[in-house]
Amino acid sequence: MSDADTSQGDPSQRDPAGVVYGIEPNLDAAEFRRVLVESGLAPRRPSDDLPRLALMLERADLVVTARRDGALVGIARTLTDFEFCAYLSDLAVSRSVQGLKIGQGLIAATRAAVGPRASLLLTAAPDAITFYDHIGMPRVADAFRYDREA
């Protein structure tokens, strides 16, 4: 595991499936890419551009990971001020371990790290909407966005 940054609180914990959650500010871009591919999220991210993935990780305020037997199986990458708002930009869990509540664990660890005074917002991939409904995450009716150019 990479060096853990505990300056915002340490969500490290082991769940019943043997998954360890932690904060990894120095996560390797190749590991990030592998989980994007294994989760099915790669087509919605610049997964073939490792330098861009590295910048996405470097510039994120919070990178929460899920590891099972030392292998990265999930990631939650968040932009936040740790006080008022947090945007969970990437939530990816390898298909081989989906169904073990790792996505829920990543969200819980992210919420713990950003603190109770910050709201957590995300934009769901179309295939993931039922997951968020299933875990009881409230929907936001009034949201707007400009799409990225590249």
Accessible surface in RSA format (square Angstrom, percent):
REM  Atomic radii and reference values for relative SASA: ProtOr
REM  Chains: A
REM  Algorithm: Lee & Richards
REM  Probe-radius: 1.40
REM  Slices: 20
REM RES _ NUM      All-atoms   Total-Side   Main-Chain    Non-polar    All polar
REM                ABS   REL    ABS   REL    ABS   REL    ABS   REL    ABS   REL
RES MET A   1   123.55  64.0  47.85  31.7  75.70 180.2  36.43  31.0  87.13 115.4
RES SER A   2    33.49  28.3  15.76  21.0  17.72  40.8  13.86  29.5  19.63  27.5
RES ASP A   3   111.31  78.0 101.71 101.2   9.60  22.7  29.24  68.8  82.07  81.8
RES ALA A   4    54.56  50.2  25.10  38.7  29.46  67.0  25.47  35.9  29.09  77.1
RES ASP A   5    54.89  38.4  48.71  48.5   6.17  14.6  15.30  36.0  39.59  39.5
RES THR A   6    75.78  53.9  61.12  62.0  14.66  34.9  26.81  36.0  48.97  74.0
RES SER A   7    85.10  71.9  45.13  60.2  39.97  92.1  50.68 107.9  34.42  48.2
RES GLN A   8    75.48  42.2  61.02  44.6  14.46  34.4  13.67  29.1  61.81  46.9
RES GLY A   9    37.92  46.8   0.00   N/A  37.92  46.8  34.45  94.5   3.47   7.8
RES ASP A  10    82.44  57.8  49.70  49.5  32.75  77.4  19.50  45.9  62.94  62.8
RES PRO A  11    13.07   9.5   1.70   1.6  11.37  41.3  12.14  10.0   0.93   5.8
RES SER A  12    53.07  44.8  30.43  40.6  22.64  52.2  22.18  47.2  30.89  43.3
RES GLN A  13    91.07  50.9  78.78  57.6  12.29  29.3  34.23  72.9  56.84  43.1
RES ARG A  14   169.37  71.1 136.32  69.5  33.05  78.7  53.99  73.8 115.38  69.9
RES ASP A  15    30.52  21.4  21.27  21.2   9.25  21.9  20.44  48.1  10.08  10.1
RES PRO A  16   150.66 109.8 105.58  96.2  45.08 163.9 118.97  98.2  31.70 197.0
RES ALA A  17    28.99  26.7  11.65  18.0  17.33  39.4  23.67  33.3   5.31  14.1
RES GLY A  18    22.31  27.5   0.00   N/A  22.31  27.5  20.63  56.6   1.67   3.7
RES VAL A  19     0.00   0.0   0.00   0.0   0.00   0.0   0.00   0.0   0.00   0.0
RES VAL A  20    33.98  22.4  33.98  30.8   0.00   0.0  33.98  29.5   0.00   0.0
RES TYR A  21     2.12   1.0   2.12   1.2   0.00   0.0   1.42   1.1   0.69   0.9
RES GLY A  22     0.19   0.2   0.00   N/A   0.19   0.2   0.19   0.5   0.00   0.0
RES ILE A  23     7.38   4.2   7.38   5.5   0.00   0.0   7.38   5.3   0.00   0.0
RES GLU A  24     0.00   0.0   0.00   0.0   0.00   0.0   0.00   0.0   0.00   0.0
RES PRO A  25    51.89  37.8  37.32  34.0  14.57  53.0  40.07  33.1  11.83  73.5
RES ASN A  26   100.38  69.2  78.54  75.9  21.85  52.6  29.23  70.3  71.16  68.8
RES LEU A  27    10.08   5.6   0.09   0.1   9.99  25.1   0.09   0.1   9.99  26.9
RES ASP A  28    77.60  54.4  70.91  70.6   6.69  15.8  29.72  70.0  47.87  47.7
RES ALA A  29    13.95  12.8  10.14  15.6   3.82   8.7  10.14  14.3   3.82  10.1
RES ALA A  30    52.98  48.7  45.57  70.3   7.41  16.9  46.22  65.1   6.75  17.9
RES GLU A  31    45.99  26.4  44.17  33.4   1.83   4.3  23.81  46.1  22.18  18.1
RES PHE A  32     0.00   0.0   0.00   0.0   0.00   0.0   0.00   0.0   0.00   0.0
RES ARG A  33    80.27  33.7  80.27  40.9   0.00   0.0  12.05  16.5  68.21  41.3
RES ARG A  34    83.79  35.2  80.86  41.2   2.93   7.0  57.37  78.4  26.42  16.0
RES VAL A  35     0.00   0.0   0.00   0.0   0.00   0.0   0.00   0.0   0.00   0.0
RES LEU A  36     0.00   0.0   0.00   0.0   0.00   0.0   0.00   0.0   0.00   0.0
RES VAL A  37    66.79  43.9  58.90  53.3   7.89  19.0  59.27  51.5   7.52  20.4
RES GLU A  38    66.37  38.1  57.27  43.3   9.09  21.7  34.52  66.8  31.84  26.0
RES SER A  39    17.43  14.7   3.48   4.6  13.95  32.1   3.48   7.4  13.95  19.5
RES GLY A  40    26.42  32.6   0.00   N/A  26.42  32.6   9.21  25.3  17.20  38.5
RES LEU A  41    19.55  10.9  17.62  12.6   1.93   4.9  19.15  13.4   0.41   1.1
RES ALA A  42    11.00  10.1  10.29  15.9   0.71   1.6  10.29  14.5   0.71   1.9
RES PRO A  43   121.45  88.5  78.35  71.4  43.11 156.7  91.68  75.7  29.77 185.0
RES ARG A  44   106.46  44.7  88.32  45.0  18.14  43.2  39.04  53.4  67.43  40.9
RES ARG A  45    51.71  21.7  37.20  19.0  14.51  34.5  13.63  18.6  38.08  23.1
RES PRO A  46    36.48  26.6  21.66  19.7  14.82  53.9  35.90  29.6   0.58   3.6
RES SER A  47    12.73  10.8  11.58  15.4   1.15   2.7   0.00   0.0  12.73  17.8
RES ASP A  48   129.71  90.9  94.77  94.3  34.94  82.6  39.44  92.8  90.28  90.0
RES ASP A  49    59.84  41.9  56.25  56.0   3.60   8.5  21.22  49.9  38.62  38.5
RES LEU A  50    74.98  41.8  72.67  52.0   2.31   5.8  73.05  51.3   1.93   5.2
RES PRO A  51    96.25  70.1  87.85  80.1   8.39  30.5  94.87  78.3   1.37   8.5
RES ARG A  52    92.37  38.8  90.16  46.0   2.21   5.3  25.97  35.5  66.40  40.2
RES LEU A  53     0.00   0.0   0.00   0.0   0.00   0.0   0.00   0.0   0.00   0.0
RES ALA A  54    42.68  39.2  38.70  59.7   3.98   9.1  40.04  56.4   2.65   7.0
RES LEU A  55    72.54  40.4  72.36  51.8   0.18   0.5  72.53  50.9   0.01   0.0
RES MET A  56    33.10  17.1  27.76  18.4   5.34  12.7  30.09  25.6   3.00   4.0
RES LEU A  57     6.85   3.8   5.36   3.8   1.48   3.7   5.36   3.8   1.48   4.0
RES GLU A  58   128.09  73.5  99.48  75.3  28.61  68.1  41.91  81.1  86.18  70.4
RES ARG A  59   166.81  70.0 145.16  74.0  21.65  51.5  58.64  80.1 108.17  65.6
RES ALA A  60    16.12  14.8   0.00   0.0  16.12  36.7   0.00   0.0  16.12  42.7
RES ASP A  61    72.22  50.6  46.36  46.1  25.86  61.1   7.41  17.4  64.81  64.6
RES LEU A  62     5.14   2.9   2.06   1.5   3.08   7.8   5.08   3.6   0.06   0.2
RES VAL A  63     3.02   2.0   1.96   1.8   1.06   2.6   1.96   1.7   1.06   2.9
RES VAL A  64     0.00   0.0   0.00   0.0   0.00   0.0   0.00   0.0   0.00   0.0
RES THR A  65     0.00   0.0   0.00   0.0   0.00   0.0   0.00   0.0   0.00   0.0
RES ALA A  66     0.00   0.0   0.00   0.0   0.00   0.0   0.00   0.0   0.00   0.0
RES ARG A  67    14.51   6.1  13.75   7.0   0.76   1.8   4.18   5.7  10.33   6.3
RES ARG A  68    84.62  35.5  81.22  41.4   3.40   8.1  11.38  15.6  73.24  44.4
RES ASP A  69   145.83 102.2 102.63 102.2  43.20 102.2  43.82 103.1 102.01 101.7
RES GLY A  70    54.54  67.3   0.00   N/A  54.54  67.3  35.07  96.2  19.47  43.6
RES ALA A  71    51.54  47.4  43.37  66.9   8.16  18.6  50.98  71.8   0.56   1.5
RES LEU A  72     0.23   0.1   0.00   0.0   0.23   0.6   0.00   0.0   0.23   0.6
RES VAL A  73    14.46   9.5  14.46  13.1   0.00   0.0  14.46  12.6   0.00   0.0
RES GLY A  74     0.00   0.0   0.00   N/A   0.00   0.0   0.00   0.0   0.00   0.0
RES ILE A  75     0.00   0.0   0.00   0.0   0.00   0.0   0.00   0.0   0.00   0.0
RES ALA A  76     0.00   0.0   0.00   0.0   0.00   0.0   0.00   0.0   0.00   0.0
RES ARG A  77    16.91   7.1  16.91   8.6   0.00   0.0   0.00   0.0  16.91  10.3
RES THR A  78     0.00   0.0   0.00   0.0   0.00   0.0   0.00   0.0   0.00   0.0
RES LEU A  79    74.53  41.5  70.70  50.6   3.84   9.6  71.10  49.9   3.43   9.2
RES THR A  80    16.59  11.8   0.00   0.0  16.59  39.5   6.47   8.7  10.12  15.3
RES ASP A  81    79.48  55.7  53.74  53.5  25.75  60.9  42.06  99.0  37.43  37.3
RES PHE A  82    47.04  23.5  32.41  20.1  14.63  38.1  32.41  19.7  14.63  41.9
RES GLU A  83    81.85  47.0  79.54  60.2   2.32   5.5  48.88  94.6  32.97  26.9
RES PHE A  84   152.64  76.4 150.32  93.1   2.32   6.0 150.32  91.1   2.32   6.6
RES CYS A  85    61.11  46.2  61.11  68.2   0.00   0.0  20.17  51.1  40.95  44.2
RES ALA A  86     3.01   2.8   0.00   0.0   3.01   6.9   1.53   2.1   1.49   3.9
RES TYR A  87    77.10  36.0  76.06  43.3   1.04   2.7  53.31  40.1  23.79  29.3
RES LEU A  88     3.59   2.0   0.66   0.5   2.93   7.4   0.66   0.5   2.93   7.9
RES SER A  89    21.31  18.0  14.81  19.8   6.51  15.0   0.13   0.3  21.18  29.7
RES ASP A  90     0.35   0.2   0.06   0.1   0.29   0.7   0.29   0.7   0.06   0.1
RES LEU A  91    30.34  16.9   8.58   6.1  21.76  54.7   8.58   6.0  21.76  58.6
RES ALA A  92     2.34   2.1   0.00   0.0   2.34   5.3   2.34   3.3   0.00   0.0
RES VAL A  93    15.64  10.3  12.45  11.3   3.19   7.7  12.45  10.8   3.19   8.6
RES SER A  94     1.45   1.2   1.45   1.9   0.00   0.0   1.45   3.1   0.00   0.0
RES ARG A  95   152.48  64.0 137.65  70.2  14.84  35.3  51.55  70.5 100.93  61.2
RES SER A  96   106.20  89.7  61.85  82.5  44.34 102.2  59.19 126.0  47.01  65.9
RES VAL A  97    10.00   6.6   9.01   8.2   0.99   2.4   9.96   8.7   0.04   0.1
RES GLN A  98    96.66  54.1  71.03  51.9  25.63  61.0  28.57  60.8  68.10  51.6
RES GLY A  99    76.76  94.7   0.00   N/A  76.76  94.7  40.73 111.8  36.03  80.7
RES LEU A 100    64.78  36.1  54.89  39.3   9.89  24.9  58.22  40.9   6.56  17.7
RES LYS A 101   142.89  69.7 133.51  81.9   9.38  22.3  85.33  76.8  57.56  61.3
RES ILE A 102     2.00   1.1   0.01   0.0   1.98   4.8   0.01   0.0   1.98   5.4
RES GLY A 103     7.61   9.4   0.00   N/A   7.61   9.4   3.41   9.4   4.20   9.4
RES GLN A 104    63.84  35.7  59.20  43.3   4.64  11.1  15.00  31.9  48.85  37.0
RES GLY A 105    12.28  15.1   0.00   N/A  12.28  15.1  11.78  32.3   0.50   1.1
RES LEU A 106     0.00   0.0   0.00   0.0   0.00   0.0   0.00   0.0   0.00   0.0
RES ILE A 107    13.50   7.7  13.50  10.1   0.00   0.0  13.50   9.7   0.00   0.0
RES ALA A 108    53.31  49.0  44.32  68.4   8.99  20.4  49.02  69.0   4.28  11.3
RES ALA A 109     3.03   2.8   0.00   0.0   3.03   6.9   3.03   4.3   0.00   0.0
RES THR A 110     0.00   0.0   0.00   0.0   0.00   0.0   0.00   0.0   0.00   0.0
RES ARG A 111   152.27  63.9 147.64  75.3   4.63  11.0  25.45  34.8 126.82  76.9
RES ALA A 112    71.60  65.8  40.99  63.3  30.61  69.6  53.80  75.8  17.80  47.2
RES ALA A 113     5.94   5.5   0.00   0.0   5.94  13.5   1.23   1.7   4.71  12.5
RES VAL A 114     4.38   2.9   1.11   1.0   3.27   7.9   1.18   1.0   3.20   8.7
RES GLY A 115    18.97  23.4   0.00   N/A  18.97  23.4  16.45  45.1   2.52   5.7
RES PRO A 116   141.90 103.4 100.41  91.5  41.49 150.8 113.52  93.7  28.38 176.4
RES ARG A 117   179.92  75.5 157.66  80.4  22.26  53.0  68.89  94.1 111.03  67.3
RES ALA A 118    13.22  12.2   0.00   0.0  13.22  30.1   0.83   1.2  12.39  32.8
RES SER A 119    73.53  62.1  62.03  82.8  11.50  26.5  54.02 115.0  19.51  27.3
RES LEU A 120    31.23  17.4   6.71   4.8  24.52  61.6   6.71   4.7  24.52  66.0
RES LEU A 121    81.27  45.3  80.10  57.3   1.18   3.0  81.27  57.1   0.00   0.0
RES LEU A 122    27.89  15.5  10.43   7.5  17.46  43.9  10.43   7.3  17.46  47.0
RES THR A 123    73.06  52.0  50.44  51.1  22.63  53.9  34.52  46.4  38.55  58.3
RES ALA A 124    30.21  27.8  13.50  20.8  16.72  38.0  14.40  20.3  15.81  41.9
RES ALA A 125    18.69  17.2  13.99  21.6   4.70  10.7  14.19  20.0   4.50  11.9
RES PRO A 126    90.17  65.7  75.19  68.5  14.98  54.4  75.91  62.7  14.26  88.6
RES ASP A 127   142.60  99.9 113.18 112.6  29.42  69.6  42.26  99.5 100.34 100.1
RES ALA A 128    27.80  25.6  24.24  37.4   3.55   8.1  27.80  39.1   0.00   0.0
RES ILE A 129    68.93  39.2  68.28  50.9   0.64   1.6  68.73  49.5   0.20   0.5
RES THR A 130   104.38  74.2 100.83 102.2   3.55   8.5  79.81 107.2  24.57  37.1
RES PHE A 131    63.92  32.0  58.08  36.0   5.85  15.2  63.82  38.7   0.10   0.3
RES TYR A 132    24.92  11.6  24.92  14.2   0.00   0.0  13.40  10.1  11.52  14.2
RES ASP A 133    68.34  47.9  49.59  49.4  18.75  44.3  27.17  63.9  41.17  41.1
RES HIS A 134   154.45  84.4 123.02  85.5  31.43  80.4  81.52  84.0  72.93  84.9
RES ILE A 135    43.22  24.6   9.89   7.4  33.33  80.3  15.80  11.4  27.42  74.4
RES GLY A 136    55.58  68.5   0.00   N/A  55.58  68.5  33.15  91.0  22.43  50.2
RES MET A 137    41.28  21.4  28.93  19.1  12.35  29.4  32.27  27.4   9.01  11.9
RES PRO A 138   115.73  84.3  93.53  85.3  22.20  80.7 103.94  85.8  11.80  73.3
RES ARG A 139   170.78  71.7 137.01  69.8  33.78  80.4  72.84  99.5  97.95  59.4
RES VAL A 140    90.92  59.8  63.13  57.1  27.79  67.0  66.47  57.8  24.44  66.3
RES ALA A 141   102.36  94.1  58.49  90.3  43.87  99.8  68.92  97.1  33.44  88.6
RES ASP A 142   119.14  83.5  97.45  97.0  21.70  51.3  26.74  62.9  92.40  92.2
RES ALA A 143    68.88  63.3  41.38  63.9  27.50  62.6  46.50  65.5  22.37  59.3
RES PHE A 144   189.15  94.6 152.10  94.2  37.05  96.4 160.30  97.2  28.85  82.6
RES ARG A 145   164.26  69.0 123.90  63.2  40.37  96.1  66.36  90.7  97.90  59.3
RES TYR A 146   218.49 102.0 192.86 109.7  25.64  66.7 146.76 110.3  71.73  88.4
RES ASP A 147   105.07  73.6  78.70  78.3  26.37  62.4  33.17  78.1  71.89  71.7
RES ARG A 148   182.97  76.8 153.45  78.2  29.52  70.3  55.69  76.1 127.28  77.1
RES GLU A 149   183.32 105.2 141.30 106.9  42.02 100.0  61.46 118.9 121.86  99.5
RES ALA A 150    94.25  86.7  60.82  93.9  33.43  76.0  89.84 126.5   4.41  11.7
END  Absolute sums over single chains surface
CHAIN  1 A     8861.7       6733.2       2128.5       4795.9       4065.8
END  Absolute sums over all chains
TOTAL          8861.7       6733.2       2128.5       4795.9       4065.8
